[in-house]
Amino acid sequence: VSQPFQTTLSLNDSIIKINYNVEYPIRELNASGRNFYIFKKKIVTYNALNEATEYYLPDDNYILNDADIFVQEGIAYLYSIVKNTINDKSRIAVFPFLMERNEFLKPSLDVHDHYNPWKIKVFDVDNDNNPEVVVGVNKSTRYFENEENRIFVFNTEKDYFYAKWFGSKIGNPVIDFKVSQKSNQLVILEQPKAQKKNIVVSYKWNGFGFDHDKILYEMDEGSDLKLQFHLSDFTFESGF
């Protein structure tokens, strides 16, 4: 009876042991009052009557690694990173959801897997009310042959995206990043080679790229560094 609910019961020395598997979403997103739950293999959303709509990735070889969302003309666009578990390469994918009809539309998958994206954020970089997507990638560039974490920015047009700014280098080596639409800042966790401490730096768009704004914080090195950055609000100066 319990198996369909991913729960099994076992009896050992008159003790009943409950074994259950709970899958937690990797992201919880909200758009126009509707929640979207991003799991490894599926996207789940609920309507006002709490009825679930599920979308499973059409290719079993792919999993979802990250996602962000924006709504335009009644369609929620989930800009996502999907990873091919066979060759371990990642791509950008877009999953449109028609809000009125409570229906997922045909997705789009980027053909370029050499970008190797690892994080994606919707961010209106130039404040023109048409958001871009900021993507953390790990690759070499024309002038820098080493594969490193870099920041790329793509223009969006509904479920299409195209290059806006490909930064070979934005400052020190990149560990992680956040975006703040409120203060129009790109906030990056960097690793200066000449210092023992890592620094959190804010950048602002200048029309052609990003200008260094200010150093917001210093962080001690450690295995949980990205977790510290993820959980930090940086409310002191950045307006986060």
VMD Tcl script that draws the C-alpha trace (Angstrom):
set ca {
  {0.00 0.00 0.00}
  {2.79 2.42 0.84}
  {5.01 1.75 -2.19}
  {3.23 4.19 -4.57}
  {4.06 6.92 -2.07}
  {7.78 6.01 -2.16}
  {7.46 4.71 1.39}
  {8.20 1.20 2.61}
  {7.70 -0.38 6.03}
  {9.94 -3.02 7.57}
  {9.56 -5.00 10.82}
  {12.64 -5.73 12.91}
  {12.36 -7.14 16.46}
  {8.83 -5.76 16.85}
  {10.03 -2.32 15.69}
  {8.44 -0.87 12.58}
  {10.89 1.12 10.49}
  {9.55 3.64 7.97}
  {11.72 4.20 4.91}
  {10.73 7.08 2.71}
  {12.29 9.08 -0.10}
  {11.58 12.77 -0.38}
  {12.73 14.68 -3.45}
  {13.44 18.33 -2.78}
  {13.42 20.90 -5.60}
  {16.71 22.44 -6.63}
  {14.92 25.78 -7.15}
  {11.62 27.34 -6.10}
  {10.63 30.20 -8.40}
  {7.68 32.59 -8.36}
  {6.15 34.54 -11.24}
  {2.90 36.50 -11.17}
  {1.85 34.78 -7.96}
  {2.45 31.27 -9.30}
  {5.10 28.97 -7.85}
  {7.32 26.77 -9.97}
  {9.30 23.92 -8.42}
  {12.38 22.82 -10.34}
  {13.42 19.21 -9.79}
  {16.20 17.25 -11.48}
  {13.87 15.60 -13.98}
  {10.73 17.71 -13.96}
  {9.09 21.11 -13.39}
  {5.94 21.31 -11.25}
  {3.57 24.25 -10.90}
  {0.17 24.74 -9.26}
  {-2.87 26.78 -10.26}
  {-5.22 28.70 -7.96}
  {-7.14 25.47 -7.20}
  {-3.89 23.80 -6.11}
  {-3.98 21.52 -9.15}
  {-0.53 20.41 -10.25}
  {0.86 20.62 -13.77}
  {4.01 18.56 -14.29}
  {6.49 18.72 -17.14}
  {9.08 15.95 -17.44}
  {12.26 16.44 -19.45}
  {11.71 14.74 -22.80}
  {15.20 13.20 -22.83}
  {16.08 10.83 -19.98}
  {19.77 11.62 -20.41}
  {19.30 15.22 -19.19}
  {18.81 16.67 -15.73}
  {18.04 20.23 -14.60}
  {20.82 21.98 -12.69}
  {19.56 25.57 -12.33}
  {16.77 27.89 -13.49}
  {15.32 31.39 -13.27}
  {12.11 32.90 -14.59}
  {10.38 35.95 -16.05}
  {6.91 36.58 -17.46}
  {6.13 38.34 -20.73}
  {2.72 38.60 -22.43}
  {1.17 35.91 -20.26}
  {3.96 33.38 -20.77}
  {6.42 32.38 -18.05}
  {9.85 31.64 -19.51}
  {11.99 29.34 -17.41}
  {15.57 29.91 -18.48}
  {17.41 26.81 -17.31}
  {20.64 24.86 -17.34}
  {20.32 21.22 -18.34}
  {23.13 18.71 -18.09}
  {23.71 15.68 -20.30}
  {24.53 12.85 -17.89}
  {26.17 10.82 -20.68}
  {28.91 13.28 -21.71}
  {28.70 15.51 -18.60}
  {28.16 18.65 -20.72}
  {25.64 21.39 -19.94}
  {23.47 23.63 -22.11}
  {20.97 26.45 -21.75}
  {17.32 25.53 -22.26}
  {14.08 27.55 -22.19}
  {10.78 26.08 -20.99}
  {7.80 28.37 -21.81}
  {4.61 28.04 -19.77}
  {1.32 29.54 -20.99}
  {-0.25 30.90 -17.82}
  {-3.85 31.23 -19.05}
  {-4.06 27.68 -20.36}
  {-1.92 26.16 -17.60}
  {0.21 24.47 -20.25}
  {3.89 24.00 -21.01}
  {4.84 24.87 -24.60}
  {7.60 23.43 -26.76}
  {11.02 23.99 -25.13}
  {14.14 25.39 -26.78}
  {17.61 23.87 -26.31}
  {20.84 25.68 -27.11}
  {23.06 23.71 -29.48}
  {26.26 25.05 -27.87}
  {27.52 22.77 -25.11}
  {31.04 24.25 -25.10}
  {29.87 27.13 -22.88}
  {29.57 24.66 -20.00}
  {27.11 26.86 -18.01}
  {26.82 26.33 -14.25}
  {24.52 29.17 -13.07}
  {21.81 31.31 -14.67}
  {20.02 34.46 -13.45}
  {17.43 36.72 -15.08}
  {18.67 40.30 -14.73}
  {17.62 43.49 -16.52}
  {21.22 44.58 -16.97}
  {20.54 47.85 -18.81}
  {17.19 48.74 -17.16}
  {15.22 48.73 -20.43}
  {12.40 46.52 -19.03}
  {13.50 43.67 -21.29}
  {15.51 41.34 -19.04}
  {18.71 39.64 -20.02}
  {20.10 36.41 -18.61}
  {23.45 36.39 -16.84}
  {25.16 33.01 -17.12}
  {28.16 31.64 -15.28}
  {30.20 29.56 -17.75}
  {33.40 27.58 -17.49}
  {35.47 27.79 -20.66}
  {38.50 29.20 -22.38}
  {38.35 32.30 -24.59}
  {40.30 33.67 -27.51}
  {42.74 35.59 -25.32}
  {42.69 33.34 -22.22}
  {43.32 29.67 -22.99}
  {42.73 28.33 -19.47}
  {39.26 27.04 -18.69}
  {37.91 29.31 -15.94}
  {34.60 30.54 -14.55}
  {33.45 33.57 -16.55}
  {30.35 35.74 -16.85}
  {28.34 35.85 -20.10}
  {25.25 37.98 -20.76}
  {22.55 37.04 -23.29}
  {19.73 39.19 -24.69}
  {16.32 37.56 -24.53}
  {13.46 37.60 -27.01}
  {10.69 35.42 -25.59}
  {12.11 31.89 -25.78}
  {15.15 32.96 -27.85}
  {18.44 34.30 -26.54}
  {21.55 35.67 -28.22}
  {24.89 37.12 -27.20}
  {25.03 40.57 -25.58}
  {28.38 40.49 -23.74}
  {30.94 37.71 -23.46}
  {33.45 38.67 -20.79}
  {36.87 37.06 -21.13}
  {37.76 38.49 -17.73}
  {35.77 40.70 -15.39}
  {38.23 40.93 -12.50}
  {39.78 38.22 -10.35}
  {38.88 34.56 -10.93}
  {35.14 34.05 -10.39}
  {33.85 31.65 -7.72}
  {30.15 32.58 -7.69}
  {27.81 35.50 -8.47}
  {24.47 37.08 -7.57}
  {22.36 39.78 -9.18}
  {20.34 42.58 -7.59}
  {17.71 44.26 -9.72}
  {16.93 46.62 -6.86}
  {20.39 48.18 -6.89}
  {21.20 47.18 -10.51}
  {24.31 45.35 -9.41}
  {26.15 42.23 -10.42}
  {27.80 40.91 -7.23}
  {30.70 38.50 -7.67}
  {32.62 36.33 -5.23}
  {36.22 36.54 -6.46}
  {39.49 34.85 -5.56}
  {42.45 37.26 -5.76}
  {45.67 35.37 -6.37}
  {47.72 37.72 -4.21}
  {45.44 37.57 -1.16}
  {44.50 34.87 1.32}
  {40.96 36.21 1.59}
  {38.29 36.09 -1.08}
  {36.39 39.27 -1.85}
  {32.81 40.14 -2.78}
  {32.75 42.85 -5.45}
  {29.88 44.75 -7.05}
  {29.79 45.74 -10.73}
  {27.48 47.99 -12.74}
  {26.64 47.98 -16.44}
  {28.18 50.84 -18.46}
  {26.52 50.17 -21.82}
  {29.34 48.02 -23.21}
  {30.30 45.90 -20.23}
  {30.66 45.98 -16.46}
  {32.53 48.60 -14.42}
  {34.01 47.81 -11.03}
  {31.82 49.49 -8.38}
  {33.16 48.63 -4.93}
  {34.46 45.86 -2.69}
  {31.57 44.86 -0.44}
  {33.04 42.21 1.80}
  {35.96 39.88 2.48}
  {35.51 36.17 3.12}
  {37.86 33.63 4.65}
  {38.76 30.70 2.44}
  {36.97 27.45 3.18}
  {35.21 24.45 1.68}
  {31.80 26.02 2.38}
  {32.70 29.33 0.74}
  {30.00 29.18 -1.94}
  {27.43 28.28 0.70}
  {28.46 31.31 2.77}
  {28.08 33.51 -0.29}
  {24.73 31.95 -1.18}
  {23.31 32.55 2.29}
  {24.68 36.10 2.66}
  {22.36 39.01 1.88}
  {24.98 41.78 1.67}
  {22.39 44.28 2.89}
  {25.02 46.65 4.27}
  {25.81 48.60 1.09}
  {24.53 46.81 -1.95}
  {20.78 47.24 -1.35}
  {20.33 43.48 -1.75}
}
mol new
graphics top color blue
foreach p $ca { graphics top sphere $p radius 0.5 }
foreach p [lrange $ca 0 end-1] q [lrange $ca 1 end] { graphics top cylinder $p $q radius 0.2 }
display resetview
